[in-house]
């Protein structure tokens, strides 16, 4: 029988009293890896109280000392890098190189947060009136909750966590119940670092656990990443209780190819964007819009690249694409492909029958391309979150930009061209928070904000970098006067 995962509360590992657990399966093999408890609200309460208590001391630890914990964490993450990456592949299915990339970005966020003594600096203005000074300082909020999705179990909590801690907040992490194992490993590293009890807490669970977080009066902020309907729910319910909220939602990323794009580079980048992590990336390209002659040029080469992609267990050398997360997810994706066919699309590459020898219990779908997708169809508008490329043909860049801007989501939009003028216009007019120019996955480095727009983001300040510092601090402005003889009021 697989182990039951533990919660980490107030500096110690706790077995949950949950009445229900869920099996966590390896998506490539179907093997049960662990059982995750659906922790009840009482355990959220315990963690939130521990974090609130720890905050009273942690906020007083000088920033220069708080980052010493992060330096140690970075060292341990480097030491355990391969183990963490393997854990991501085993529970999520992505290929090992992608899992390594994920852990690298997690570490990069720790590195950036080590700059907090500078990033948290305030402002000072002398003599705003004769003998009176005014200054602004940044103070931490309190207890910060982080709620993560399944598709980047090692990285996404790190868009938030190092900044929250470095700014002097204490933290409660709720990983996805479908991929909770990597966070168990990360919390063992936190334990080794020796953060004071209650500074970092881990509570496993599902929607009931999340709702207890959203309603808890001791929690001051919520950072969420997941699907748009849940992001909307998180934003409204948590902000109704006065919390500061940043909620990143789903996506449907369009990618435009002009006839003057470099054929080989574009083909490689586009297929990596659509099929990397089996399409389960919020920055995966979903819709490929070919302009004018680009259709003739790119259709055959994209089809060939999709057909050639090696699908299998992400741990094996040479494999380029792993499974999707669950059998339910596979059925949903196949249902959407069928919906597209019913709406008049044509199968250019059919990956639906994806039996991988030796992995009969895996949730595999091979790369699929649907051509002739109507811009207004359900398929063109719905997030698929699987290895499916939808191709649309248009005559002009203007039409393509209008199509991009008609979408509900605004996570990413990309253009492939050798025309600086077309790229510049696209950059300026496309309504998305992350833009790629001859780039297929425009993932911001840790020192830039992860800038979703429209239905891809609810809130004001994004994750990572300076935005994270602003999110995790509140400003305090002090106006100060001293006795005449102590000031410059001569
Ligand atoms: P999800 O919304 O199903 O789950 C995310 C988290 O919300 C999980 O921790 C889950 O326990 C919790 N949750 C689920 N249903 C809930 C409910 N009804 N009430 C309260 N909490 C609930 O998302 P997922 O399937 O794990 O992840 C995939 C989605 O995440 C995709 O839509 C993808 O685009 C999105 N995503 C977005 C970004 C981004 O940066 N915008 C990044 C990664 C993933």
Boltz pocket constraint, residues with backbone or C-beta under 6 A from the ligand:
constraints:
  - pocket:
      binder: B
      contacts: [[A, 147], [A, 148], [A, 149], [A, 150], [A, 151], [A, 152], [A, 174], [A, 175], [A, 176], [A, 177], [A, 205], [A, 206], [A, 207], [A, 208], [A, 210], [A, 211], [A, 225], [A, 226], [A, 227], [A, 228], [A, 230], [A, 231], [A, 233], [A, 248], [A, 249], [A, 250], [A, 251], [A, 281], [A, 282], [A, 383], [A, 385], [A, 411], [A, 450], [A, 452], [A, 456]]
      max_distance: 6.0
